[in-house]
Structure formats: structure tokens, C-alpha cells
């Protein structure tokens, strides 16, 4: 779940550096291909907004950031806004079911971070912090979790169960017989109390699902130790994503393919959260979080194909 990310301008430079090796037929096919052109493209089933705006921007080349005037491709990774050739109204906006904090390692190159994708596409729900300037989480740890593959990490489906341990008050506090213990531990139940007990159990389960914020660390694996050991992150419920494989083209050498880029981790967590915790059918609600990522993936696949690397 840890990050490596992408530098869109670097990627295009990498692609352009392969120019002399291509032939006219290959260049023509590049113009015609879409993500679905690759049968092995694991992102081809995504329900994405039209990426025509990115295609036009690619042909136009680098453009200015409307805020800092830096020359960028597609978006400015320091101001978190699209460049002038990419109108904001043509970029999809994704509404998330909870807030996301991204803690970025100070040595993580801005231009290589996919974390900016989340901020661009879900601006109202995503906040990016540069370590060590991060919030205090202790008082709200009953409603916050951290994505990290540690020894005590739990799966997404077990969030509700484990988060109950962090609640400040038991929902049974108003019941003198509960003494702060979960209702499930009450041994004797009178018939007239059964209804109240069921309501208490239901409330307990509901309380356990009240995850309001999820934290992601944006760094390479070798950089993450400094952040994960910070005292402000201690005691938080840790969640591991271990059933998905990364599509990222800058995979960290020697690490398993279940280590995802930041935007992949955010996307897959939300899909699992939607199904496992919200108990709702997933219909592509968060697919546009991969709007930029999938486009870059296709550029790199095309470039490698034409360079004869695949």
C-alpha cells in the first residue's frame, strides 16, 4: 500500500526519447489505440470520464500552471491544479464516503507522486500533508484508520469489529447493568429486555463502522519507517490491502506486487470499503480516481510496445 508515483512530464519525456526507434505504422497505431486496445490492460474495465481533454493536452505539450506559472504536463503537482490546456470543468470530480489524509515523505519527489491525483479528482475530501507537519490524531482514533501492512494490520472487512475497541464510550453507558461493557456480554436476558438488547447490539455494530477518515503514507518503502514510527500515528487501527496487484510502472525492486502506488491504494480501499462496510453494490463510483493514472498507464504501454520492449 505504500507509494511510488508518477511524474507525467518525465513519462512523456521517456516516451519521446523512444521516438527514433519507432516507425510510421507504430505512430499511426498510437493515435488510434485506447486503453481497451490492450487485452492485458487491467484498467480497461474502468468507467471513466472522457480522456479526450488529456489527449489534446498531450498533443499541445507542456503548459503553464495558472497559479505558479510553472511549465507542466496535465497538472501542477505543487499547486494541485490542472494546467491551462486542461480546463477544470473537463476533469471529473469524485465524491468520497470519508475524508482522506495523505502524509507525504519530505524526500518523495513531488513530480513522482500519484497522491496529487486524489487531490485533483476529490478536492473536497483529500488533504495532503508534508511530513513532519501532520495533525494530531489521538483524540479521534476511534474514527480514523491508517493504511499500512504492519504485523497488526487487519483487512477492510474487519474494520467494524476492530474499530469498536477505540470508541470512547460504550453505547450501553445509559444502561446501569452494562457497566460500560458491550451488550453482547450480558448473560441473562429478560423477554422484555430483548428488544433493547437487539437495539444495543445494532448500535454497537453501527458505532464500529463509523470510520470518518483514512490515512495514507506517500513514500517509498525504504522511506516509510520514519513516518510510521511517529508518535502521532501510534495506536491507530492499521489496515492492509493484500489482494490487489499494482499496475504501476515504477515498481519498487524487491517488493511484492501487492505494494500499490498511492492512488491505487486509495482506489482499491474505497472499492472494498463500499462493498464490505457500506454493504452496497459497487457501480464504478470511484473509478475516476484513476483518470490520470490509467491514461499514463496506456502511454507507457504504447511507448514500450513501439520500443520493442514487450
Residue frames as qw, qx, qy, qz and C-alpha x, y, z in Angstrom:
[[0.000, 0.883, 0.469, 0.000, 0.00, 0.00, 0.00],
 [0.357, -0.665, 0.072, 0.652, 2.93, 2.29, 0.01],
 [0.475, 0.843, 0.133, -0.214, 3.63, 4.72, -2.70],
 [0.380, -0.175, 0.442, 0.793, 5.70, 5.22, -5.61],
 [0.394, 0.729, 0.397, -0.395, 4.12, 7.54, -8.02],
 [0.646, 0.414, 0.437, 0.470, 4.41, 9.11, -11.39],
 [0.107, -0.581, 0.109, 0.799, 5.86, 12.16, -12.99],
 [0.644, 0.629, 0.422, -0.107, 3.71, 12.84, -16.02],
 [0.306, 0.894, -0.266, -0.194, 6.20, 15.15, -17.69],
 [0.271, -0.540, 0.785, 0.135, 9.02, 12.68, -17.12],
 [0.664, 0.194, 0.721, -0.041, 6.90, 9.89, -18.52],
 [0.594, 0.775, 0.177, -0.119, 6.26, 11.82, -21.68],
 [0.068, 0.828, -0.533, -0.160, 9.94, 12.64, -21.97],
 [0.494, -0.256, 0.828, 0.061, 10.67, 8.93, -21.57],
 [0.685, 0.488, 0.536, -0.078, 8.14, 8.21, -24.29],
 [0.419, 0.890, -0.093, -0.155, 9.56, 10.86, -26.61],
 [0.224, -0.689, 0.664, 0.184, 13.07, 9.53, -26.08],
 [0.629, 0.043, 0.770, 0.103, 11.97, 6.37, -27.84],
 [0.506, 0.707, 0.066, -0.490, 10.99, 8.34, -30.97],
 [0.233, 0.619, -0.649, -0.376, 13.84, 7.31, -33.26],
 [0.207, -0.136, 0.969, 0.002, 13.07, 3.65, -32.64],
 [0.533, 0.438, 0.598, -0.409, 9.51, 3.89, -33.91],
 [0.212, 0.121, 0.693, 0.678, 8.23, 3.50, -37.41],
 [0.294, -0.069, -0.172, -0.938, 5.33, 5.42, -39.05],
 [0.576, -0.284, -0.683, -0.347, 2.96, 2.47, -38.70],
 [0.460, -0.307, -0.678, 0.484, 3.60, 2.37, -34.97],
 [0.026, -0.120, -0.200, 0.972, 2.99, 6.10, -34.60],
 [0.433, -0.158, -0.428, -0.777, -0.27, 5.81, -36.51],
 [0.587, -0.322, -0.741, -0.051, -1.43, 2.96, -34.30],
 [0.282, -0.185, -0.544, 0.768, -0.68, 5.05, -31.21],
 [0.235, -0.023, -0.037, -0.971, -3.18, 7.66, -32.33],
 [0.615, -0.160, -0.520, -0.571, -5.87, 5.02, -32.75],
 [0.521, -0.134, -0.809, 0.237, -5.32, 3.00, -29.63],
 [0.488, -0.630, 0.059, -0.601, -7.36, 3.40, -26.45],
 [0.348, -0.457, 0.735, -0.360, -6.86, 1.71, -23.06],
 [0.848, 0.076, 0.415, -0.320, -9.14, -1.12, -24.18],
 [0.657, 0.609, -0.412, -0.169, -6.85, -1.82, -27.13],
 [0.175, 0.444, -0.848, 0.231, -4.65, -3.82, -24.81],
 [0.768, -0.264, -0.504, -0.294, -6.28, -7.10, -23.88],
 [0.678, -0.181, -0.554, 0.449, -3.99, -7.38, -20.89],
 [0.007, 0.419, -0.184, 0.889, -4.81, -3.91, -19.60],
 [0.281, -0.367, -0.827, 0.321, -6.24, -4.49, -16.11],
 [0.036, 0.378, 0.301, -0.875, -7.65, -0.96, -16.11],
 [0.089, -0.079, -0.619, -0.777, -9.74, -1.32, -19.25],
 [0.250, -0.528, -0.802, -0.128, -12.97, -2.11, -17.38],
 [0.161, -0.363, -0.396, 0.828, -12.98, 1.20, -15.50],
 [0.150, 0.805, 0.547, 0.173, -15.94, 3.51, -16.01],
 [0.415, -0.327, -0.016, 0.849, -14.02, 6.68, -16.75],
 [0.264, 0.847, 0.161, -0.432, -14.96, 10.13, -17.92],
 [0.725, 0.655, 0.063, 0.203, -13.77, 11.04, -21.41],
 [0.634, -0.505, 0.181, 0.557, -10.00, 11.42, -21.54],
 [0.540, 0.682, 0.283, 0.404, -10.14, 13.45, -24.74],
 [0.123, -0.985, 0.082, -0.087, -9.00, 16.52, -22.79],
 [0.631, -0.577, 0.448, 0.261, -5.79, 14.67, -21.85],
 [0.733, 0.293, 0.461, 0.405, -5.24, 13.54, -25.44],
 [0.290, 0.897, 0.147, 0.300, -5.47, 17.15, -26.62],
 [0.360, -0.899, 0.248, 0.025, -3.15, 18.34, -23.86],
 [0.788, -0.238, 0.448, 0.348, -0.62, 15.66, -24.78],
 [0.616, 0.536, 0.355, 0.456, -0.54, 16.89, -28.36],
 [0.031, 0.968, 0.043, 0.244, -0.20, 20.50, -27.22],
 [0.598, 0.287, -0.454, 0.595, 2.72, 19.75, -24.94],
 [0.396, -0.342, -0.546, 0.655, 3.60, 21.37, -21.65],
 [0.082, -0.759, -0.328, -0.556, 1.56, 24.30, -20.43],
 [0.069, 0.404, -0.432, 0.803, 1.58, 26.85, -17.61],
 [0.282, -0.453, -0.772, 0.346, 0.18, 26.34, -14.14],
 [0.064, -0.781, -0.343, -0.517, -2.48, 29.05, -13.65],
 [0.556, -0.819, -0.133, 0.051, -1.18, 29.68, -10.13],
 [0.581, -0.634, 0.277, 0.429, 2.61, 29.50, -10.16],
 [0.479, 0.796, -0.228, -0.291, 3.18, 29.72, -13.95],
 [0.404, -0.429, 0.783, 0.196, 5.46, 26.67, -13.89],
 [0.550, 0.346, -0.563, -0.511, 5.64, 24.60, -17.06],
 [0.483, -0.116, 0.821, -0.282, 3.84, 21.29, -16.51],
 [0.313, -0.003, -0.795, -0.520, 2.09, 18.50, -18.38],
 [0.425, -0.445, -0.759, -0.213, -1.59, 17.99, -17.48],
 [0.504, -0.815, -0.257, -0.126, -1.41, 19.36, -13.93],
 [0.134, 0.697, -0.482, 0.513, 0.80, 21.18, -11.46],
 [0.766, -0.225, -0.587, 0.135, 1.99, 18.78, -8.80],
 [0.324, -0.024, -0.472, 0.819, 2.86, 21.58, -6.38],
 [0.284, -0.030, 0.105, -0.953, -0.33, 23.66, -6.65],
 [0.263, 0.241, 0.917, -0.178, -2.65, 20.68, -7.19],
 [0.478, 0.631, 0.218, -0.571, -4.46, 22.25, -10.15],
 [0.748, 0.410, 0.441, 0.279, -4.75, 21.39, -13.87],
 [0.332, -0.241, 0.277, 0.869, -2.62, 23.38, -16.30],
 [0.294, 0.447, -0.002, -0.845, -4.10, 25.93, -18.70],
 [0.378, 0.202, -0.698, -0.574, -4.64, 23.39, -21.51],
 [0.308, -0.246, -0.919, 0.031, -6.71, 21.16, -19.20],
 [0.353, -0.447, -0.052, -0.820, -9.91, 23.04, -18.24],
 [0.182, -0.135, 0.798, -0.559, -11.03, 22.19, -14.71],
 [0.688, 0.165, 0.205, -0.676, -14.61, 21.68, -15.91],
 [0.782, 0.336, -0.447, -0.276, -13.41, 18.79, -18.10],
 [0.238, 0.292, -0.865, 0.331, -11.78, 16.97, -15.19],
 [0.623, -0.441, -0.589, -0.265, -14.14, 14.60, -13.31],
 [0.218, -0.494, 0.503, -0.674, -14.86, 15.15, -9.63],
 [0.599, -0.160, -0.784, -0.013, -15.28, 12.21, -7.27],
 [0.495, -0.591, 0.200, -0.604, -17.23, 12.38, -4.01],
 [0.418, 0.189, -0.853, 0.249, -15.78, 10.09, -1.34],
 [0.647, -0.546, -0.486, -0.218, -17.63, 8.42, 1.58],
 [0.656, -0.671, -0.128, 0.321, -14.99, 9.58, 4.07],
 [0.079, 0.960, -0.263, -0.053, -12.10, 12.02, 4.37],
 [0.921, 0.132, -0.057, 0.363, -8.57, 11.11, 3.30],
 [0.221, -0.911, 0.314, 0.151, -5.31, 12.44, 4.71],
 [0.880, 0.358, -0.115, 0.290, -2.14, 11.75, 2.72],
 [0.472, -0.813, 0.253, 0.229, 1.16, 12.09, 4.57],
 [0.745, 0.630, -0.130, 0.174, 3.93, 12.70, 2.10],
 [0.779, -0.349, 0.037, 0.519, 7.56, 11.98, 2.93],
 [0.004, -0.903, 0.108, 0.416, 9.68, 15.15, 2.51],
 [0.241, -0.465, 0.696, 0.491, 12.09, 13.29, 0.22],
 [0.527, 0.420, 0.731, 0.109, 9.35, 11.97, -2.05],
 [0.158, -0.063, 0.386, 0.907, 9.69, 13.86, -5.34],
 [0.404, 0.414, 0.317, -0.752, 6.59, 15.97, -5.96],
 [0.496, 0.437, -0.416, -0.624, 6.52, 15.14, -9.64],
 [0.328, 0.152, -0.924, -0.121, 6.59, 11.40, -8.99],
 [0.187, 0.101, 0.785, -0.582, 3.69, 11.28, -6.57],
 [0.203, -0.364, -0.762, -0.496, 0.30, 9.89, -7.57],
 [0.149, -0.486, -0.653, 0.561, -1.09, 11.39, -4.37],
 [0.091, 0.285, -0.076, -0.951, -1.78, 14.59, -6.31],
 [0.242, -0.190, -0.770, -0.559, -4.28, 12.65, -8.45],
 [0.270, -0.521, -0.784, 0.202, -6.50, 12.16, -5.41],
 [0.111, -0.518, -0.260, 0.807, -6.38, 15.86, -4.56],
 [0.108, 0.150, -0.448, -0.875, -7.16, 16.86, -8.15],
 [0.355, -0.198, -0.776, -0.482, -10.08, 14.45, -8.52],
 [0.502, -0.626, -0.597, -0.004, -11.56, 14.57, -4.99],
 [0.252, 0.465, -0.239, 0.815, -10.53, 18.06, -3.82],
 [0.496, -0.583, 0.024, -0.643, -13.21, 18.35, -1.12],
 [0.918, -0.361, -0.033, -0.160, -12.28, 15.10, 0.60],
 [0.883, 0.077, -0.131, 0.444, -8.49, 14.85, 0.29],
 [0.176, -0.961, 0.210, -0.027, -5.79, 16.73, 2.21],
 [0.841, 0.281, -0.253, 0.387, -2.06, 16.32, 1.58],
 [0.445, -0.876, 0.183, 0.031, 0.45, 16.96, 4.37],
 [0.631, 0.550, -0.464, 0.290, 4.22, 17.03, 4.07],
 [0.826, -0.468, -0.232, 0.214, 5.86, 15.23, 6.98],
 [0.247, -0.206, -0.847, 0.424, 6.61, 16.20, 9.75],
 [0.271, 0.027, 0.153, -0.950, 3.76, 18.74, 9.54],
 [0.379, -0.261, -0.828, -0.321, 0.85, 16.38, 10.26],
 [0.520, -0.551, -0.062, -0.650, -2.23, 16.60, 12.50],
 [0.193, -0.227, 0.833, -0.465, -2.70, 15.13, 15.97],
 [0.566, -0.093, -0.641, -0.511, -4.94, 12.08, 15.65],
 [0.158, 0.039, -0.895, 0.416, -5.05, 10.65, 19.18],
 [0.335, 0.166, 0.502, -0.779, -8.37, 12.12, 20.32],
 [0.710, 0.348, -0.026, -0.612, -10.17, 10.86, 17.23],
 [0.050, 0.364, -0.909, -0.198, -8.50, 7.49, 16.79],
 [0.456, 0.227, 0.803, -0.309, -11.89, 5.81, 17.28],
 [0.599, 0.686, 0.315, -0.267, -12.90, 7.10, 13.84],
 [0.298, 0.813, -0.449, -0.222, -9.55, 7.03, 11.98],
 [0.931, -0.079, 0.320, 0.158, -7.54, 4.22, 10.41],
 [0.026, -0.763, 0.524, 0.377, -4.13, 4.03, 8.70],
 [0.920, 0.378, -0.080, -0.073, -3.31, 2.04, 5.58],
 [0.029, 0.723, -0.686, 0.080, -0.13, 0.15, 6.40],
 [0.881, 0.064, -0.452, -0.123, 0.95, -3.52, 6.07],
 [0.116, -0.588, 0.663, -0.449, 2.14, -3.94, 9.65],
 [0.206, 0.056, -0.966, 0.145, 2.09, -7.06, 11.85],
 [0.153, 0.345, 0.735, -0.563, -1.18, -5.97, 13.48],
 [0.297, 0.169, -0.315, -0.885, -2.93, -4.85, 10.32],
 [0.489, 0.302, 0.761, -0.300, -6.48, -6.04, 9.65],
 [0.214, 0.288, 0.714, 0.602, -8.47, -6.43, 6.46],
 [0.213, -0.178, -0.142, -0.950, -11.07, -3.91, 5.32],
 [0.592, -0.366, -0.586, -0.416, -13.92, -6.26, 6.16],
 [0.622, -0.380, -0.584, 0.359, -12.78, -6.40, 9.79],
 [0.130, 0.378, -0.140, 0.906, -12.69, -2.62, 10.32],
 [0.536, -0.549, -0.189, -0.612, -16.06, -2.52, 12.10],
 [0.857, -0.364, -0.352, 0.097, -15.05, -5.20, 14.59],
 [0.672, -0.047, -0.256, 0.694, -11.67, -3.72, 15.47],
 [0.071, 0.480, 0.011, 0.875, -12.69, -0.08, 15.47],
 [0.605, -0.655, -0.344, -0.294, -15.11, -0.77, 18.34],
 [0.753, -0.296, -0.317, 0.495, -12.08, -1.11, 20.62],
 [0.363, 0.128, -0.042, 0.922, -11.26, 2.53, 20.04],
 [0.230, -0.715, -0.416, -0.512, -14.65, 4.01, 20.90],
 [0.038, 0.398, -0.451, 0.798, -14.56, 6.48, 23.76],
 [0.495, -0.082, 0.519, -0.692, -17.89, 5.39, 25.23],
 [0.093, 0.174, 0.971, 0.133, -19.90, 2.23, 25.02],
 [0.331, -0.290, -0.404, -0.802, -23.36, 2.71, 23.59],
 [0.594, -0.449, -0.667, -0.036, -24.60, 0.93, 26.71],
 [0.241, 0.158, -0.445, 0.848, -23.47, 3.72, 29.06],
 [0.435, -0.286, 0.017, -0.854, -27.08, 4.66, 29.71],
 [0.851, -0.236, -0.403, -0.242, -27.84, 1.14, 30.91],
 [0.422, -0.721, 0.457, -0.306, -26.79, 0.71, 34.55],
 [0.925, -0.161, 0.341, -0.040, -26.40, -3.05, 34.13],
 [0.781, 0.589, -0.104, 0.180, -24.00, -2.67, 31.21],
 [0.609, -0.697, 0.183, 0.332, -21.20, -1.11, 33.25],
 [0.095, 0.794, -0.436, -0.412, -19.54, 0.03, 30.06],
 [0.401, -0.163, 0.865, 0.253, -19.26, -3.50, 28.67],
 [0.313, 0.085, -0.609, -0.724, -20.67, -4.39, 25.27],
 [0.729, -0.072, 0.172, -0.659, -24.25, -5.66, 25.42],
 [0.779, 0.222, -0.557, -0.184, -23.19, -8.97, 23.92],
 [0.331, 0.249, -0.797, 0.439, -21.54, -9.87, 27.24],
 [0.512, -0.228, 0.364, -0.744, -24.75, -9.63, 29.30],
 [0.002, 0.090, -0.996, 0.008, -25.56, -13.15, 30.37],
 [0.140, 0.452, 0.846, -0.245, -29.21, -13.01, 31.41],
 [0.126, -0.059, -0.346, -0.928, -31.88, -11.51, 29.21],
 [0.340, 0.388, 0.678, -0.524, -35.45, -10.96, 30.26],
 [0.395, 0.509, 0.694, 0.322, -38.01, -11.15, 27.43],
 [0.086, 0.948, 0.294, -0.088, -38.98, -7.52, 27.85],
 [0.285, -0.789, 0.317, 0.442, -35.31, -6.53, 27.59],
 [0.707, 0.111, 0.572, 0.400, -34.65, -8.43, 24.39],
 [0.404, 0.834, 0.297, 0.229, -35.75, -5.57, 22.16],
 [0.164, -0.965, 0.196, 0.060, -33.46, -3.11, 23.95],
 [0.666, -0.408, 0.535, 0.322, -30.59, -5.58, 23.71],
 [0.665, 0.412, 0.497, 0.374, -31.02, -6.01, 19.98],
 [0.195, 0.963, 0.100, 0.155, -31.05, -2.24, 19.56],
 [0.420, -0.819, 0.356, 0.164, -27.87, -2.02, 21.63],
 [0.731, -0.085, 0.562, 0.378, -26.15, -4.69, 19.55],
 [0.519, 0.698, 0.376, 0.320, -27.18, -2.90, 16.38],
 [0.049, -0.995, 0.076, -0.046, -25.87, 0.39, 17.76],
 [0.627, -0.563, 0.452, 0.291, -22.60, -1.27, 18.72],
 [0.692, 0.220, 0.531, 0.436, -22.12, -2.53, 15.18],
 [0.301, 0.887, 0.242, 0.253, -23.07, 0.83, 13.73],
 [0.322, -0.914, 0.210, 0.127, -20.61, 2.57, 16.05],
 [0.698, -0.321, 0.511, 0.385, -17.88, 0.25, 14.82],
 [0.596, 0.456, 0.483, 0.451, -18.45, 1.25, 11.21],
 [0.047, 0.982, 0.165, -0.081, -18.16, 4.99, 11.81],
 [0.641, -0.135, 0.238, 0.718, -14.84, 5.35, 10.12],
 [0.185, 0.929, 0.216, -0.239, -14.59, 9.01, 9.18],
 [0.202, 0.884, -0.395, -0.148, -11.02, 9.35, 7.98],
 [0.962, 0.020, 0.140, 0.234, -8.38, 7.13, 6.41],
 [0.151, -0.870, 0.379, 0.278, -4.65, 7.96, 6.30],
 [0.906, 0.362, 0.047, 0.215, -2.23, 7.01, 3.52],
 [0.463, -0.680, 0.319, 0.470, 1.55, 7.35, 3.57],
 [0.669, 0.743, -0.001, 0.013, 3.08, 8.64, 0.36],
 [0.174, -0.775, 0.598, 0.107, 6.66, 7.38, 0.21],
 [0.643, 0.319, -0.691, -0.082, 8.82, 4.52, -0.94],
 [0.867, -0.364, -0.340, -0.011, 9.02, 1.52, 1.35],
 [0.674, 0.045, -0.336, 0.656, 12.51, 2.45, 2.49],
 [0.041, 0.386, -0.122, 0.914, 11.34, 5.94, 3.47],
 [0.539, -0.534, -0.396, -0.517, 8.22, 4.95, 5.37],
 [0.648, -0.268, -0.602, 0.382, 9.80, 3.83, 8.65],
 [0.193, 0.049, -0.273, 0.941, 10.36, 7.39, 9.82],
 [0.410, -0.249, -0.172, -0.861, 6.70, 8.24, 9.35],
 [0.726, -0.296, -0.557, -0.274, 5.08, 5.06, 10.65],
 [0.605, -0.215, -0.576, 0.505, 7.05, 5.27, 13.90],
 [0.035, -0.394, 0.101, -0.913, 5.93, 8.85, 14.58],
 [0.008, -0.176, -0.800, 0.574, 4.20, 9.02, 17.97],
 [0.416, 0.239, 0.096, -0.872, 1.24, 10.86, 16.44],
 [0.656, 0.167, -0.533, -0.508, 0.37, 7.75, 14.41],
 [0.154, 0.121, -0.944, 0.264, 0.74, 5.25, 17.23],
 [0.274, 0.223, 0.748, -0.561, -2.36, 3.43, 18.38],
 [0.549, 0.354, -0.141, -0.743, -4.27, 3.89, 15.14],
 [0.834, 0.176, 0.509, -0.117, -6.03, 0.93, 13.60],
 [0.015, -0.518, 0.650, 0.556, -3.90, -0.31, 10.69],
 [0.811, 0.395, 0.309, -0.302, -5.43, -1.76, 7.54],
 [0.292, -0.378, 0.731, 0.486, -3.70, -3.84, 4.91],
 [0.739, 0.511, -0.023, -0.438, -4.67, -4.27, 1.27],
 [0.317, -0.459, 0.803, 0.209, -3.21, -7.54, 0.10],
 [0.660, 0.321, 0.679, -0.025, -5.49, -8.90, -2.61],
 [0.510, 0.848, 0.097, -0.106, -4.71, -6.41, -5.39],
 [0.740, -0.063, 0.259, 0.617, -1.67, -6.22, -7.67],
 [0.045, -0.737, 0.055, 0.673, -0.10, -2.97, -8.78],
 [0.674, 0.632, 0.312, 0.221, -0.18, -1.71, -12.35],
 [0.098, -0.955, 0.167, 0.226, 2.42, 0.92, -11.57],
 [0.793, 0.555, -0.140, 0.210, 5.33, 1.07, -13.99],
 [0.182, 0.672, -0.544, 0.469, 7.88, 2.17, -11.36],
 [0.876, -0.397, -0.244, -0.121, 7.56, -0.87, -9.14],
 [0.295, -0.797, 0.499, -0.168, 9.90, -0.93, -6.14],
 [0.613, 0.384, -0.690, 0.008, 12.58, -3.52, -6.77],
 [0.268, 0.130, -0.869, 0.395, 12.46, -6.48, -4.42],
 [0.365, 0.069, 0.514, -0.773, 8.96, -5.67, -3.13],
 [0.320, 0.321, 0.891, 0.028, 5.84, -7.78, -3.77],
 [0.004, 0.264, 0.511, 0.818, 3.44, -6.69, -6.49],
 [0.293, -0.706, -0.645, -0.032, 0.78, -6.13, -3.83],
 [0.302, -0.507, -0.163, 0.791, 2.57, -2.89, -2.86],
 [0.327, 0.753, 0.523, 0.230, 0.41, -0.33, -4.60],
 [0.229, 0.307, 0.021, 0.924, 1.01, 3.22, -5.71],
 [0.083, 0.170, 0.502, -0.844, -0.80, 5.80, -3.58],
 [0.511, 0.144, -0.130, -0.837, -3.70, 6.39, -5.94],
 [0.578, -0.003, -0.777, -0.250, -4.16, 2.65, -6.48],
 [0.248, -0.129, -0.817, 0.505, -4.25, 2.08, -2.72],
 [0.268, 0.179, 0.290, -0.901, -6.85, 4.82, -2.28],
 [0.577, 0.122, -0.425, -0.687, -8.99, 3.49, -5.10],
 [0.562, -0.034, -0.823, -0.075, -8.92, -0.17, -4.05],
 [0.081, -0.122, -0.724, 0.674, -9.53, 0.69, -0.40],
 [0.394, 0.167, 0.133, -0.894, -12.63, 2.68, -1.33],
 [0.620, 0.065, -0.604, -0.496, -13.98, -0.10, -3.53],
 [0.450, -0.093, -0.857, 0.235, -13.54, -2.61, -0.69],
 [0.045, 0.133, 0.523, -0.841, -14.97, -0.16, 1.84],
 [0.496, 0.081, -0.193, -0.843, -18.02, 0.43, -0.35],
 [0.696, -0.013, -0.640, -0.325, -18.72, -3.28, -0.58],
 [0.544, -0.072, -0.765, 0.337, -17.56, -4.62, 2.78],
 [0.136, -0.206, -0.534, 0.809, -18.55, -1.80, 5.13],
 [0.360, 0.178, 0.003, -0.916, -21.26, 0.20, 3.38],
 [0.429, 0.199, 0.877, -0.082, -22.68, -3.07, 2.05],
 [0.507, 0.685, 0.107, -0.513, -23.58, -1.51, -1.28],
 [0.820, 0.347, 0.357, 0.282, -23.08, -2.75, -4.82],
 [0.287, -0.562, 0.284, 0.722, -20.12, -1.11, -6.47],
 [0.586, 0.677, 0.439, 0.076, -21.02, 0.54, -9.76],
 [0.599, 0.401, 0.127, 0.682, -17.87, 2.45, -10.61],
 [0.212, -0.948, -0.236, -0.001, -18.45, 5.34, -8.20],
 [0.426, -0.802, 0.266, 0.323, -14.70, 5.83, -7.57],
 [0.829, 0.265, 0.321, 0.375, -13.28, 4.73, -10.93],
 [0.354, 0.874, 0.037, 0.332, -12.43, 8.28, -11.95],
 [0.514, -0.798, 0.277, 0.147, -9.82, 8.41, -9.21],
 [0.685, -0.167, 0.547, 0.452, -7.72, 6.54, -11.77],
 [0.483, 0.845, 0.191, -0.126, -8.49, 9.09, -14.50],
 [0.143, 0.876, -0.452, -0.095, -4.89, 10.29, -14.80],
 [0.508, -0.423, 0.750, 0.031, -3.29, 7.00, -13.74],
 [0.757, 0.305, 0.577, 0.016, -4.99, 4.92, -16.42],
 [0.496, 0.866, -0.029, -0.058, -4.08, 7.45, -19.09],
 [0.080, -0.789, 0.608, 0.040, -0.43, 7.34, -18.08],
 [0.684, -0.150, 0.713, -0.009, -0.53, 3.57, -17.93],
 [0.747, 0.564, 0.352, 0.005, -1.68, 3.46, -21.55],
 [0.275, 0.914, -0.293, -0.044, 1.01, 5.94, -22.66],
 [0.314, -0.612, 0.726, 0.021, 3.72, 3.79, -21.11],
 [0.753, 0.120, 0.647, -0.013, 2.31, 0.57, -22.56],
 [0.640, 0.757, 0.129, -0.023, 2.21, 2.15, -26.01],
 [0.079, 0.885, -0.458, -0.031, 5.74, 3.52, -25.66],
 [0.502, -0.406, 0.763, 0.019, 7.14, 0.16, -24.56],
 [0.783, 0.367, 0.501, -0.046, 5.31, -1.62, -27.33],
 [0.544, 0.838, -0.031, 0.024, 6.71, 0.67, -30.00],
 [0.075, -0.810, 0.581, -0.026, 10.17, 0.48, -28.50],
 [0.751, 0.242, -0.609, -0.084, 10.07, -3.30, -28.84],
 [0.075, -0.405, 0.744, -0.526, 10.25, -3.91, -25.11],
 [0.628, 0.018, 0.598, -0.498, 7.18, -6.11, -24.98]]
